[in-house]
């Protein structure tokens, strides 16, 4: 656990740690261009919210769906990374309580917690889950939950949370599914692959903090390297503005693998394989830098065609934005 003024658990490898993917040969080797002006930064907004879907027959949710979000609704987290509670309340007095607990003697961190029991009554090494709302709760809990992001301050209090859960009141009962966020920013990499695309193989997948590690780095304001490792995959995405330019937020760039003939650069590879030649496009929708000039938040979409074929790989990046 990394301890500074607060404890961070996001399954993020910082920009200084890009060697994790560079060692696999995945990061694009594109020379950094000179840039005349910095890119305009956008400021990503954190989310505090709770949403749920309930299957027909679920005792707690009664087959309904619902969503709550600050500031219209009040969401408050108490406790520590050993055992935390989120209280959700509204002006209509419809309230929810979400309890998440690590196995006894442990602390919560990014990952998937299976075979969860009712949090206050968990046994052995089981994690704890207890979601009650609208005046109803489970006597016993069968479920699982995933932690995508969690942070605590110096006192151990939880200051950031991004989690999802599935709860059943009996082993084979209908499920209540939900997501709870406290001061959380999106962190994910998702892709869909057309049939015939050699990289994605016609499949779709989403990487989040519960399963994957993320890296980000940049040279100046015109070059971005993003990497993901998880689910038996190593992904690398290199995006760069045309030589001498800064990346403009909101602009869609026509791109080739090496940024030839005045185009932007887009080079995507997975688990040691990539395109010899490619064409495509990308759009950076959010981008911000820290005081040292490093990228600390990015949101982007892309489409890449390998070897001149029409089937494409489509992707979406959210790195704390």
C-alpha beads as a LAMMPS data file, in Angstrom:
LAMMPS data file: protein, C-alpha beads

321 atoms
320 bonds

1 atom types
1 bond types

-500.0 500.0 xlo xhi
-500.0 500.0 ylo yhi
-500.0 500.0 zlo zhi

Masses

1 110.0

Atoms # bond

1 1 1 0.000 0.000 0.000
2 1 1 1.349 3.393 -0.999
3 1 1 1.056 5.789 1.931
4 1 1 1.485 9.527 1.567
5 1 1 -1.076 11.995 2.829
6 1 1 -3.612 9.367 1.820
7 1 1 -3.669 5.756 0.742
8 1 1 -4.360 5.137 -2.962
9 1 1 -5.758 1.859 -4.272
10 1 1 -6.759 2.301 -7.915
11 1 1 -4.716 -0.391 -9.673
12 1 1 -2.949 2.409 -11.530
13 1 1 0.690 2.303 -12.438
14 1 1 1.905 5.896 -12.601
15 1 1 3.516 7.443 -15.666
16 1 1 6.904 6.808 -14.077
17 1 1 6.229 3.070 -14.180
18 1 1 5.625 2.586 -17.891
19 1 1 8.424 0.041 -17.953
20 1 1 5.818 -2.604 -17.090
21 1 1 4.500 -2.459 -20.630
22 1 1 7.597 -1.126 -22.328
23 1 1 9.401 -4.297 -21.308
24 1 1 6.891 -6.288 -23.346
25 1 1 7.548 -4.207 -26.458
26 1 1 4.055 -2.782 -26.527
27 1 1 4.609 0.943 -26.219
28 1 1 4.783 2.702 -29.572
29 1 1 8.189 3.984 -30.586
30 1 1 7.260 7.331 -32.109
31 1 1 9.648 10.228 -31.811
32 1 1 8.322 13.112 -29.733
33 1 1 7.650 16.164 -31.854
34 1 1 8.353 19.702 -30.808
35 1 1 5.302 21.686 -29.781
36 1 1 4.719 25.357 -30.047
37 1 1 1.830 25.668 -27.604
38 1 1 0.372 23.578 -24.790
39 1 1 -2.911 21.736 -25.211
40 1 1 -5.877 23.133 -23.359
41 1 1 -6.589 21.086 -20.256
42 1 1 -10.075 20.017 -19.264
43 1 1 -10.905 19.342 -15.644
44 1 1 -12.504 15.916 -15.078
45 1 1 -15.328 15.876 -12.552
46 1 1 -15.608 13.279 -9.800
47 1 1 -18.862 11.354 -9.392
48 1 1 -20.753 10.521 -6.206
49 1 1 -23.706 8.280 -7.011
50 1 1 -25.595 5.051 -6.362
51 1 1 -27.636 3.097 -8.905
52 1 1 -29.276 -0.311 -8.848
53 1 1 -31.278 -2.779 -10.897
54 1 1 -33.403 -5.443 -9.247
55 1 1 -34.567 -8.655 -10.836
56 1 1 -38.217 -9.575 -10.517
57 1 1 -38.638 -11.422 -7.227
58 1 1 -35.703 -9.772 -5.464
59 1 1 -36.913 -9.001 -1.940
60 1 1 -34.914 -5.804 -1.434
61 1 1 -35.288 -4.009 -4.771
62 1 1 -38.728 -5.447 -5.630
63 1 1 -37.864 -5.596 -9.330
64 1 1 -37.321 -1.841 -9.555
65 1 1 -34.440 0.284 -10.788
66 1 1 -33.192 3.503 -9.285
67 1 1 -30.436 6.087 -9.350
68 1 1 -29.229 8.663 -6.844
69 1 1 -26.505 11.267 -7.272
70 1 1 -25.009 14.196 -5.404
71 1 1 -25.742 17.020 -4.934
72 1 1 -29.483 16.338 -5.285
73 1 1 -29.130 13.281 -3.046
74 1 1 -26.917 12.759 -0.010
75 1 1 -24.320 9.978 -0.061
76 1 1 -22.001 9.585 2.903
77 1 1 -19.290 6.992 3.486
78 1 1 -18.066 6.031 6.945
79 1 1 -15.658 3.406 8.197
80 1 1 -12.316 2.175 6.918
81 1 1 -10.954 -0.116 4.225
82 1 1 -11.635 -3.002 6.604
83 1 1 -15.376 -2.305 6.842
84 1 1 -17.170 0.626 5.201
85 1 1 -20.755 1.821 5.042
86 1 1 -22.360 4.112 2.468
87 1 1 -25.624 5.805 3.456
88 1 1 -27.870 7.127 0.672
89 1 1 -30.717 9.471 1.507
90 1 1 -33.061 11.739 -0.417
91 1 1 -35.666 14.365 0.256
92 1 1 -38.285 11.676 -0.322
93 1 1 -36.771 9.681 2.582
94 1 1 -36.070 6.703 0.332
95 1 1 -32.805 5.515 1.863
96 1 1 -30.242 2.806 1.166
97 1 1 -27.349 1.357 3.139
98 1 1 -24.452 -0.402 1.415
99 1 1 -21.946 -2.261 3.601
100 1 1 -18.723 -3.709 2.192
101 1 1 -16.219 -5.600 4.325
102 1 1 -12.904 -7.291 3.692
103 1 1 -12.285 -10.804 5.027
104 1 1 -11.514 -10.506 8.721
105 1 1 -7.988 -9.252 9.336
106 1 1 -7.643 -7.816 5.811
107 1 1 -8.365 -4.511 4.058
108 1 1 -10.293 -3.807 0.871
109 1 1 -8.285 -3.126 -2.274
110 1 1 -9.047 -3.316 -6.016
111 1 1 -10.221 -6.773 -6.942
112 1 1 -13.215 -9.094 -7.103
113 1 1 -14.605 -10.483 -3.833
114 1 1 -16.645 -13.639 -4.376
115 1 1 -18.766 -15.744 -2.003
116 1 1 -19.672 -12.735 0.116
117 1 1 -21.767 -13.244 3.249
118 1 1 -23.836 -10.747 5.222
119 1 1 -21.214 -8.220 6.303
120 1 1 -21.928 -8.097 10.017
121 1 1 -22.166 -11.886 10.291
122 1 1 -19.491 -13.132 7.885
123 1 1 -17.641 -16.291 8.810
124 1 1 -14.142 -17.568 8.262
125 1 1 -12.383 -15.810 5.388
126 1 1 -15.533 -14.640 3.601
127 1 1 -15.851 -11.003 2.491
128 1 1 -18.909 -9.079 3.624
129 1 1 -21.793 -7.506 1.703
130 1 1 -25.093 -6.143 2.996
131 1 1 -27.316 -3.884 0.899
132 1 1 -30.633 -2.803 2.374
133 1 1 -33.080 -0.204 1.199
134 1 1 -36.641 0.978 1.081
135 1 1 -37.175 -0.636 4.483
136 1 1 -36.066 -4.126 3.389
137 1 1 -32.941 -6.237 3.824
138 1 1 -31.673 -9.821 3.666
139 1 1 -31.440 -12.174 6.636
140 1 1 -28.696 -13.991 4.758
141 1 1 -26.593 -12.730 1.860
142 1 1 -25.150 -14.630 -1.087
143 1 1 -23.186 -12.380 -3.394
144 1 1 -20.033 -10.805 -4.659
145 1 1 -18.625 -7.336 -5.189
146 1 1 -15.816 -5.649 -7.087
147 1 1 -13.645 -2.745 -5.945
148 1 1 -12.381 -0.694 -8.895
149 1 1 -10.938 2.166 -6.842
150 1 1 -10.553 2.914 -3.140
151 1 1 -8.571 5.535 -1.235
152 1 1 -8.180 6.346 2.457
153 1 1 -6.722 9.354 4.241
154 1 1 -4.045 9.368 6.942
155 1 1 -6.619 8.455 9.598
156 1 1 -7.808 5.435 7.605
157 1 1 -11.153 6.971 6.624
158 1 1 -12.378 6.126 3.114
159 1 1 -12.276 9.197 0.856
160 1 1 -12.826 7.599 -2.567
161 1 1 -14.758 4.511 -3.626
162 1 1 -15.797 2.909 -6.896
163 1 1 -17.516 -0.446 -6.375
164 1 1 -20.227 -2.701 -7.811
165 1 1 -22.101 -5.635 -6.313
166 1 1 -24.523 -8.497 -6.871
167 1 1 -26.590 -9.581 -3.875
168 1 1 -29.086 -12.431 -3.398
169 1 1 -31.120 -12.991 -0.232
170 1 1 -31.017 -16.737 -0.817
171 1 1 -28.507 -18.758 -2.784
172 1 1 -30.692 -19.084 -5.880
173 1 1 -32.816 -15.974 -5.336
174 1 1 -33.229 -13.177 -7.908
175 1 1 -30.414 -10.644 -7.749
176 1 1 -29.978 -7.022 -6.784
177 1 1 -27.168 -5.389 -8.776
178 1 1 -25.720 -1.975 -8.040
179 1 1 -22.857 0.482 -8.366
180 1 1 -21.720 2.974 -5.750
181 1 1 -19.234 5.804 -6.293
182 1 1 -17.833 8.319 -3.828
183 1 1 -15.622 11.045 -5.358
184 1 1 -14.721 8.629 -8.160
185 1 1 -13.548 9.329 -11.684
186 1 1 -13.941 6.817 -14.524
187 1 1 -11.135 4.299 -14.933
188 1 1 -11.534 1.782 -17.757
189 1 1 -10.481 0.549 -21.164
190 1 1 -13.135 -0.995 -23.387
191 1 1 -13.058 -2.258 -26.940
192 1 1 -15.237 -3.887 -29.573
193 1 1 -13.709 -5.700 -32.507
194 1 1 -15.357 -6.269 -35.869
195 1 1 -15.339 -9.828 -37.215
196 1 1 -12.073 -10.137 -39.138
197 1 1 -10.126 -7.582 -37.087
198 1 1 -6.795 -9.318 -36.290
199 1 1 -6.184 -7.624 -32.924
200 1 1 -9.498 -8.006 -31.139
201 1 1 -10.542 -11.179 -32.944
202 1 1 -14.171 -10.089 -33.213
203 1 1 -14.568 -9.911 -29.422
204 1 1 -15.491 -7.194 -26.935
205 1 1 -14.122 -6.617 -23.464
206 1 1 -13.876 -4.034 -20.694
207 1 1 -10.953 -3.597 -18.294
208 1 1 -11.588 -1.879 -14.960
209 1 1 -9.614 -1.307 -11.790
210 1 1 -10.847 -4.542 -10.209
211 1 1 -9.089 -6.629 -12.864
212 1 1 -6.428 -4.514 -14.538
213 1 1 -3.482 -2.154 -14.147
214 1 1 -3.196 1.056 -16.172
215 1 1 -0.242 3.165 -17.277
216 1 1 -0.120 6.592 -18.853
217 1 1 2.724 8.758 -20.093
218 1 1 3.266 11.580 -22.524
219 1 1 5.997 13.587 -24.185
220 1 1 5.189 17.262 -24.253
221 1 1 1.549 17.895 -25.100
222 1 1 1.397 16.121 -28.446
223 1 1 2.118 12.478 -27.587
224 1 1 0.194 10.039 -25.367
225 1 1 1.058 6.458 -24.382
226 1 1 -1.645 4.474 -22.592
227 1 1 -1.260 0.872 -21.448
228 1 1 -3.445 -1.806 -19.844
229 1 1 -2.537 -5.192 -18.422
230 1 1 -5.152 -7.639 -17.153
231 1 1 -7.383 -10.563 -18.173
232 1 1 -4.354 -12.278 -19.763
233 1 1 -3.840 -9.297 -22.078
234 1 1 -1.368 -6.447 -22.516
235 1 1 -2.746 -3.519 -24.505
236 1 1 -0.837 -0.456 -25.680
237 1 1 -2.342 2.628 -27.330
238 1 1 -0.124 5.375 -28.735
239 1 1 -1.743 8.591 -29.955
240 1 1 0.078 11.670 -31.213
241 1 1 -0.865 14.853 -33.018
242 1 1 0.779 15.590 -36.369
243 1 1 4.433 16.565 -36.051
244 1 1 4.870 19.937 -34.349
245 1 1 1.283 20.165 -33.073
246 1 1 -0.366 19.792 -29.687
247 1 1 -3.290 17.448 -29.137
248 1 1 -6.534 19.436 -29.258
249 1 1 -9.382 18.303 -27.043
250 1 1 -12.498 17.554 -29.084
251 1 1 -10.711 17.331 -32.436
252 1 1 -10.959 14.112 -34.454
253 1 1 -7.602 13.205 -36.008
254 1 1 -7.128 11.067 -39.093
255 1 1 -4.184 8.846 -38.273
256 1 1 -1.723 6.250 -39.533
257 1 1 0.578 3.970 -37.554
258 1 1 3.693 6.118 -38.006
259 1 1 2.068 9.485 -38.579
260 1 1 3.223 9.733 -42.181
261 1 1 2.321 12.451 -44.697
262 1 1 1.149 14.917 -42.085
263 1 1 -1.325 12.580 -40.406
264 1 1 -1.598 11.990 -36.676
265 1 1 -0.237 8.784 -35.118
266 1 1 -2.386 5.905 -33.868
267 1 1 -0.689 2.609 -32.999
268 1 1 -2.505 -0.092 -31.003
269 1 1 -1.074 -3.474 -30.081
270 1 1 -2.037 -6.369 -27.830
271 1 1 0.019 -9.121 -26.182
272 1 1 3.033 -8.674 -28.425
273 1 1 1.116 -8.300 -31.703
274 1 1 0.215 -5.234 -33.690
275 1 1 -0.316 -3.863 -37.179
276 1 1 2.463 -3.511 -39.720
277 1 1 0.416 -0.756 -41.311
278 1 1 -2.763 0.863 -40.085
279 1 1 -5.120 3.746 -40.576
280 1 1 -7.810 5.125 -38.353
281 1 1 -8.887 8.037 -36.225
282 1 1 -8.984 9.153 -32.605
283 1 1 -10.605 11.883 -30.544
284 1 1 -9.382 13.073 -27.148
285 1 1 -12.450 14.260 -25.241
286 1 1 -10.774 15.112 -21.927
287 1 1 -7.155 15.819 -21.058
288 1 1 -5.392 17.351 -18.087
289 1 1 -1.819 17.620 -16.829
290 1 1 -0.242 17.818 -13.393
291 1 1 2.090 20.571 -12.222
292 1 1 5.093 18.780 -13.729
293 1 1 3.420 18.509 -17.119
294 1 1 2.592 14.800 -16.909
295 1 1 -0.822 13.544 -17.995
296 1 1 -3.047 12.885 -14.991
297 1 1 -6.414 12.430 -16.730
298 1 1 -7.469 11.300 -20.206
299 1 1 -10.633 10.314 -22.032
300 1 1 -10.466 9.255 -25.673
301 1 1 -12.049 7.121 -28.378
302 1 1 -10.408 5.473 -31.385
303 1 1 -10.956 3.300 -34.441
304 1 1 -8.089 1.391 -36.072
305 1 1 -7.971 -0.655 -39.307
306 1 1 -5.016 -3.039 -39.653
307 1 1 -3.243 -3.816 -42.937
308 1 1 -5.707 -1.889 -45.075
309 1 1 -8.704 -4.108 -44.255
310 1 1 -12.165 -2.794 -43.450
311 1 1 -12.880 -4.648 -40.140
312 1 1 -11.843 -2.371 -37.311
313 1 1 -10.980 -2.221 -33.633
314 1 1 -13.006 0.392 -31.727
315 1 1 -11.982 1.516 -28.255
316 1 1 -12.744 3.889 -25.409
317 1 1 -10.247 5.051 -22.783
318 1 1 -11.109 6.569 -19.417
319 1 1 -8.123 7.341 -17.212
320 1 1 -9.648 9.269 -14.289
321 1 1 -11.707 11.270 -16.797

Bonds

1 1 1 2
2 1 2 3
3 1 3 4
4 1 4 5
5 1 5 6
6 1 6 7
7 1 7 8
8 1 8 9
9 1 9 10
10 1 10 11
11 1 11 12
12 1 12 13
13 1 13 14
14 1 14 15
15 1 15 16
16 1 16 17
17 1 17 18
18 1 18 19
19 1 19 20
20 1 20 21
21 1 21 22
22 1 22 23
23 1 23 24
24 1 24 25
25 1 25 26
26 1 26 27
27 1 27 28
28 1 28 29
29 1 29 30
30 1 30 31
31 1 31 32
32 1 32 33
33 1 33 34
34 1 34 35
35 1 35 36
36 1 36 37
37 1 37 38
38 1 38 39
39 1 39 40
40 1 40 41
41 1 41 42
42 1 42 43
43 1 43 44
44 1 44 45
45 1 45 46
46 1 46 47
47 1 47 48
48 1 48 49
49 1 49 50
50 1 50 51
51 1 51 52
52 1 52 53
53 1 53 54
54 1 54 55
55 1 55 56
56 1 56 57
57 1 57 58
58 1 58 59
59 1 59 60
60 1 60 61
61 1 61 62
62 1 62 63
63 1 63 64
64 1 64 65
65 1 65 66
66 1 66 67
67 1 67 68
68 1 68 69
69 1 69 70
70 1 70 71
71 1 71 72
72 1 72 73
73 1 73 74
74 1 74 75
75 1 75 76
76 1 76 77
77 1 77 78
78 1 78 79
79 1 79 80
80 1 80 81
81 1 81 82
82 1 82 83
83 1 83 84
84 1 84 85
85 1 85 86
86 1 86 87
87 1 87 88
88 1 88 89
89 1 89 90
90 1 90 91
91 1 91 92
92 1 92 93
93 1 93 94
94 1 94 95
95 1 95 96
96 1 96 97
97 1 97 98
98 1 98 99
99 1 99 100
100 1 100 101
101 1 101 102
102 1 102 103
103 1 103 104
104 1 104 105
105 1 105 106
106 1 106 107
107 1 107 108
108 1 108 109
109 1 109 110
110 1 110 111
111 1 111 112
112 1 112 113
113 1 113 114
114 1 114 115
115 1 115 116
116 1 116 117
117 1 117 118
118 1 118 119
119 1 119 120
120 1 120 121
121 1 121 122
122 1 122 123
123 1 123 124
124 1 124 125
125 1 125 126
126 1 126 127
127 1 127 128
128 1 128 129
129 1 129 130
130 1 130 131
131 1 131 132
132 1 132 133
133 1 133 134
134 1 134 135
135 1 135 136
136 1 136 137
137 1 137 138
138 1 138 139
139 1 139 140
140 1 140 141
141 1 141 142
142 1 142 143
143 1 143 144
144 1 144 145
145 1 145 146
146 1 146 147
147 1 147 148
148 1 148 149
149 1 149 150
150 1 150 151
151 1 151 152
152 1 152 153
153 1 153 154
154 1 154 155
155 1 155 156
156 1 156 157
157 1 157 158
158 1 158 159
159 1 159 160
160 1 160 161
161 1 161 162
162 1 162 163
163 1 163 164
164 1 164 165
165 1 165 166
166 1 166 167
167 1 167 168
168 1 168 169
169 1 169 170
170 1 170 171
171 1 171 172
172 1 172 173
173 1 173 174
174 1 174 175
175 1 175 176
176 1 176 177
177 1 177 178
178 1 178 179
179 1 179 180
180 1 180 181
181 1 181 182
182 1 182 183
183 1 183 184
184 1 184 185
185 1 185 186
186 1 186 187
187 1 187 188
188 1 188 189
189 1 189 190
190 1 190 191
191 1 191 192
192 1 192 193
193 1 193 194
194 1 194 195
195 1 195 196
196 1 196 197
197 1 197 198
198 1 198 199
199 1 199 200
200 1 200 201
201 1 201 202
202 1 202 203
203 1 203 204
204 1 204 205
205 1 205 206
206 1 206 207
207 1 207 208
208 1 208 209
209 1 209 210
210 1 210 211
211 1 211 212
212 1 212 213
213 1 213 214
214 1 214 215
215 1 215 216
216 1 216 217
217 1 217 218
218 1 218 219
219 1 219 220
220 1 220 221
221 1 221 222
222 1 222 223
223 1 223 224
224 1 224 225
225 1 225 226
226 1 226 227
227 1 227 228
228 1 228 229
229 1 229 230
230 1 230 231
231 1 231 232
232 1 232 233
233 1 233 234
234 1 234 235
235 1 235 236
236 1 236 237
237 1 237 238
238 1 238 239
239 1 239 240
240 1 240 241
241 1 241 242
242 1 242 243
243 1 243 244
244 1 244 245
245 1 245 246
246 1 246 247
247 1 247 248
248 1 248 249
249 1 249 250
250 1 250 251
251 1 251 252
252 1 252 253
253 1 253 254
254 1 254 255
255 1 255 256
256 1 256 257
257 1 257 258
258 1 258 259
259 1 259 260
260 1 260 261
261 1 261 262
262 1 262 263
263 1 263 264
264 1 264 265
265 1 265 266
266 1 266 267
267 1 267 268
268 1 268 269
269 1 269 270
270 1 270 271
271 1 271 272
272 1 272 273
273 1 273 274
274 1 274 275
275 1 275 276
276 1 276 277
277 1 277 278
278 1 278 279
279 1 279 280
280 1 280 281
281 1 281 282
282 1 282 283
283 1 283 284
284 1 284 285
285 1 285 286
286 1 286 287
287 1 287 288
288 1 288 289
289 1 289 290
290 1 290 291
291 1 291 292
292 1 292 293
293 1 293 294
294 1 294 295
295 1 295 296
296 1 296 297
297 1 297 298
298 1 298 299
299 1 299 300
300 1 300 301
301 1 301 302
302 1 302 303
303 1 303 304
304 1 304 305
305 1 305 306
306 1 306 307
307 1 307 308
308 1 308 309
309 1 309 310
310 1 310 311
311 1 311 312
312 1 312 313
313 1 313 314
314 1 314 315
315 1 315 316
316 1 316 317
317 1 317 318
318 1 318 319
319 1 319 320
320 1 320 321
